[in-house]
Amino acid sequence: MNVLVVGGAGYIGSHMVWLLAQRGARVVTLDNLSSGHRDAVLAGQFVHGDIADRNLLDRLFRSQRFDAVMHFASCIQVGESSREPIKYYQNNVVNTLNLLNAMHAHGVGRFIFSSTAAVFGEPEYVPIDEMHRREPINPYGRTKLMIEQALADYDAAYGLKSVCLRYFNAAGAHPEGLLGERHEPETHLIPLVLQVASGRRPHVTVFGRDYDTPDGTCIRDYVHVLDLAEAHWLALLQLMDGAGSAAYNLGNGSGFSVQEVIGATQRICRREIPVRDGPRRDGDPARLVADATLAGSLLDWTPLYPDIETIIAHAWDWERRMHPVSELLRSLLEPT
């Protein structure tokens, strides 16, 4: 298979490029490096460019025949999407439609899309299955839903087959330390807590302790980044076998609270994690947990790393590898 991975220099995309190469696929990565890292692309051909550039896309699709396209190049910060909606509608909607139009023009008919649990909005029930109503409450979620809807229309009109994979909370790192999270700025809980453990941050902030959960902090479903990549691989095989378009929720089906994540990190890192309390953030539901039964039954997807301890341990190995000096200084400054 010859696969184009858009955004393959980013967190999830780079793990996908690595996995595709391990499975024998030929991979081309297209990334503008606005948030990705060139050294994270561990296999295949790299093309530095943007999906906003139709001329570049036309040259790329003319240069070789792709069996499928995987799309990871989205803006993903919920809060920023409310402050800068232009950025999100331009990149996540307009630029993605530019990519789809180029695919259609060049006869590429298989597409795997990184969607999100944010398409559901405030949950009416938990765990959330694919039948849950989709009413996003922020521009990020709305842009993702718009592309899901566009894909249904492109299938009906042009026969473009797609699989939308709705991530809950991607987390963890490559088990051998090859890849991991490198967001700037970092907004995800687990790497933020680990930055405190390694001495790169003085504390972690807990936003709200009065939610309707056992310990009062928000509960989220954390899914290992390589398990997400495996789901993409299975979706690709499904499309290559002639399956129709589909959408799947991806999570472990069990949630962990912010306080539980902090506690697990303290046990794994053997470090005290200073905590400060902050106010609730707008749009933070108390619980977001996936029902991934459909992915299990139709994709034959079973997470290999479902427990939070393993997810944190892999991310901790990555943090120490990337910032050994900070971790060493932290250990030297701690009382014996």
C-alpha positions in Angstrom: 0.0 0.0 0.0 1.0 3.6 -0.7 -0.3 5.9 1.9 -0.2 9.7 2.2 -0.1 10.8 5.9 -1.0 14.5 6.3 0.3 15.8 9.6 2.7 12.9 10.0 5.2 14.9 11.9 2.8 15.5 14.8 2.1 13.5 17.9 -0.4 10.9 16.6 0.6 11.2 13.0 4.3 10.3 13.7 3.2 7.1 15.5 1.1 6.3 12.5 3.9 6.7 10.1 6.1 4.4 12.2 3.4 1.8 12.4 2.6 1.9 8.7 6.3 1.3 7.9 6.4 -1.6 10.3 3.5 -3.2 8.5 5.2 -2.8 5.1 3.3 0.1 3.7 5.0 2.8 1.6 4.5 6.1 3.4 4.7 9.7 2.3 4.4 12.4 5.0 3.1 15.9 4.2 3.5 18.4 7.0 4.0 22.1 7.2 5.9 21.7 10.5 3.8 24.4 12.2 3.4 22.2 15.2 5.1 18.9 14.1 8.8 17.9 14.2 10.8 16.8 11.2 12.8 14.4 13.3 9.6 12.6 14.4 9.1 11.2 10.9 11.0 8.0 11.2 10.2 6.3 7.9 9.2 7.0 4.3 9.4 10.2 2.2 8.8 13.6 3.8 7.3 16.5 1.9 7.4 20.0 3.6 4.2 21.7 2.6 0.6 22.7 3.4 -2.7 21.3 2.3 -3.8 24.8 1.7 -1.5 24.8 -1.4 -3.6 23.2 -4.2 -0.7 23.3 -6.6 1.5 21.3 -4.3 -1.3 18.8 -3.8 -1.8 18.4 -7.5 2.0 17.8 -8.0 2.0 15.3 -5.2 -1.0 13.3 -6.4 0.4 13.3 -10.0 3.8 12.1 -8.8 2.6 8.8 -7.4 -0.6 6.8 -6.9 -1.9 6.7 -3.4 -4.2 4.0 -2.2 -5.4 6.1 0.8 -4.9 9.3 2.7 -4.8 9.7 6.5 -5.4 13.2 7.8 -4.0 14.3 11.2 -3.2 18.0 10.4 -5.8 19.8 12.5 -5.7 22.6 15.0 -6.8 20.9 18.3 -7.0 23.3 21.2 -10.5 23.8 22.4 -9.9 27.1 24.2 -8.0 28.6 21.4 -10.7 27.6 19.0 -13.1 30.0 20.8 -10.5 32.8 20.8 -9.4 32.3 17.2 -12.2 30.7 15.3 -10.8 31.9 11.9 -7.8 29.8 12.4 -9.9 26.7 13.1 -12.4 27.1 10.3 -9.6 27.9 7.8 -7.4 25.0 8.7 -9.8 22.3 9.9 -12.5 23.0 7.3 -11.3 25.0 4.3 -7.9 23.3 4.0 -9.4 19.9 4.6 -11.9 20.5 1.8 -9.0 21.5 -0.4 -7.3 18.1 0.4 -10.6 16.2 -0.4 -11.1 18.1 -3.6 -7.5 17.3 -4.7 -8.2 13.6 -3.9 -11.4 13.6 -5.9 -9.6 15.3 -8.9 -6.9 12.6 -8.9 -9.1 9.6 -8.2 -8.0 8.8 -4.7 -11.0 7.3 -3.0 -10.1 6.3 0.5 -9.7 8.7 3.4 -9.2 8.2 7.2 -10.0 11.2 9.3 -8.9 12.1 12.8 -12.1 13.2 14.4 -12.8 13.8 18.1 -15.2 13.2 21.0 -15.8 17.0 20.9 -18.3 16.4 18.1 -20.8 15.1 20.8 -20.8 18.2 23.0 -22.2 17.8 26.5 -22.9 14.1 27.0 -26.5 13.0 27.6 -25.2 9.6 28.8 -21.9 7.9 29.5 -20.3 5.9 28.0 -20.8 7.6 24.7 -21.6 5.4 21.7 -21.9 6.3 18.0 -25.6 6.9 18.3 -25.2 9.8 20.8 -26.4 13.1 19.3 -23.7 15.3 17.9 -24.0 18.9 19.1 -20.5 20.3 19.6 -20.2 23.3 22.0 -17.0 24.9 20.7 -15.5 25.8 17.3 -13.0 22.9 17.4 -15.8 20.3 17.7 -17.9 22.1 15.1 -15.1 22.1 12.5 -14.6 18.4 13.0 -18.3 17.7 12.7 -18.5 19.8 9.5 -15.9 17.5 7.9 -17.7 14.4 9.0 -20.8 15.7 7.3 -18.9 16.7 4.2 -17.4 13.2 4.0 -20.9 11.7 4.0 -21.8 14.1 1.1 -18.6 13.3 -0.8 -19.4 9.6 -0.5 -22.9 10.0 -1.8 -21.9 12.2 -4.7 -18.4 10.9 -5.6 -18.0 7.5 -3.9 -15.2 8.7 -1.7 -15.1 6.2 1.2 -14.0 7.3 4.6 -13.6 6.2 8.2 -13.9 8.9 10.9 -12.2 7.9 14.1 -13.4 9.9 17.1 -10.6 10.0 19.7 -11.3 10.6 23.3 -8.0 11.5 25.1 -4.9 10.4 23.2 -2.1 9.8 25.7 1.2 7.9 26.2 4.2 7.5 24.0 6.0 4.8 22.0 7.0 2.0 24.4 10.6 2.0 23.2 10.9 5.8 23.6 11.1 6.5 19.9 8.2 9.0 19.9 6.0 11.0 22.2 4.1 14.2 22.9 5.9 17.5 22.0 3.1 20.1 21.9 4.0 23.8 22.3 2.2 24.9 24.3 1.3 21.8 26.1 -2.4 21.5 27.2 -2.9 17.8 27.9 -3.1 16.6 31.5 -0.6 13.7 31.5 2.4 15.5 29.9 1.7 18.6 32.1 1.8 16.4 35.3 5.0 14.7 34.0 6.6 18.1 33.4 6.0 18.8 37.1 7.5 15.5 38.0 10.6 16.2 35.9 11.0 19.7 37.3 10.0 21.7 34.2 6.9 23.1 35.9 6.4 24.1 39.5 2.9 22.7 39.8 -0.2 21.4 38.0 -3.5 23.2 38.1 -6.8 21.3 38.8 -9.6 23.2 37.2 -12.6 22.5 39.4 -13.2 20.1 42.3 -17.0 20.3 42.5 -18.0 18.1 39.6 -20.5 15.3 40.1 -17.8 12.6 40.2 -16.5 10.5 43.1 -13.6 12.9 43.9 -15.0 16.0 42.4 -12.6 16.3 39.5 -13.3 15.6 35.8 -13.2 12.1 34.4 -11.7 11.4 31.0 -11.1 8.3 28.9 -7.4 8.0 28.1 -6.4 5.9 25.1 -2.8 5.0 24.2 -1.4 6.7 21.1 -0.3 3.4 19.6 -3.7 1.9 20.2 -5.1 4.8 18.1 -2.6 4.1 15.4 -3.6 0.4 15.4 -7.2 1.5 14.9 -6.2 3.5 11.9 -4.4 0.5 10.4 -7.5 -1.7 10.9 -9.6 1.0 9.3 -7.2 1.2 6.3 -7.4 -2.6 5.9 -11.2 -2.3 6.0 -11.3 0.3 3.3 -8.8 -1.6 1.1 -11.1 -4.6 1.4 -13.9 -2.6 -0.1 -15.9 -1.6 3.0 -18.1 1.4 3.0 -17.7 4.6 5.0 -18.0 4.4 8.8 -17.4 6.3 12.1 -16.0 4.8 15.3 -15.5 6.0 18.8 -12.0 5.2 20.2 -11.4 4.9 23.9 -10.8 2.3 26.6 -14.3 2.5 28.0 -13.2 3.4 31.5 -12.5 6.9 32.8 -9.9 8.3 35.2 -10.3 11.5 37.1 -7.8 14.3 37.2 -7.0 13.4 40.8 -6.5 9.7 39.9 -4.1 10.7 37.1 -2.1 12.8 39.5 -2.0 10.0 42.1 -1.0 7.4 39.5 1.8 9.7 38.3 3.1 10.2 41.8 3.3 6.4 42.3 5.0 5.8 38.9 7.5 8.7 39.1 8.0 8.4 42.9 7.7 12.2 43.0 5.4 14.5 44.8 3.3 16.5 42.4 2.5 20.0 43.7 -1.1 20.9 42.9 -3.0 24.2 42.7 -6.7 24.5 42.4 -8.3 26.7 39.8 -11.9 27.5 38.7 -13.8 25.3 36.3 -13.2 25.9 32.6 -16.1 26.7 30.4 -17.3 23.6 28.4 -15.6 21.0 30.6 -18.1 18.1 31.0 -17.9 16.1 34.3 -17.4 12.8 32.4 -16.3 11.9 28.9 -16.0 8.1 28.4 -16.2 6.2 25.2 -18.3 3.2 24.3 -15.9 1.6 21.7 -18.0 -1.6 21.3 -18.5 -0.9 17.6 -14.8 -0.5 16.9 -14.2 -3.8 18.7 -16.9 -5.7 16.8 -16.5 -4.2 13.3 -12.8 -3.2 13.3 -11.7 -6.0 15.6 -9.9 -3.4 17.6 -8.7 -4.2 21.1 -6.5 -1.7 23.0 -3.1 -3.2 23.8 -2.4 -0.7 26.6 -5.7 0.0 28.3 -4.4 0.7 31.9 -3.6 4.2 33.0 -0.3 3.1 34.7 1.2 1.8 31.4 0.1 4.9 29.5 1.7 7.2 32.1 4.9 5.0 32.4 5.5 5.2 28.6 4.9 9.0 28.7 7.3 9.3 31.7 10.0 7.4 29.8 9.6 9.9 27.0 9.7 12.9 29.3 12.9 11.7 30.9 14.5 11.0 27.6 13.7 14.4 26.1 14.6 16.4 29.2 17.2 14.5 31.3 18.7 17.6 32.8 15.5 18.8 34.2 14.7 15.4 35.7 18.3 15.2 37.2 18.1 18.7 38.7 14.7 17.8 40.2 16.1 14.7 41.8 19.1 16.5 43.2 17.0 19.3 44.8 14.6 16.9 46.5 15.4 16.2 50.2 16.8 12.8 50.9 
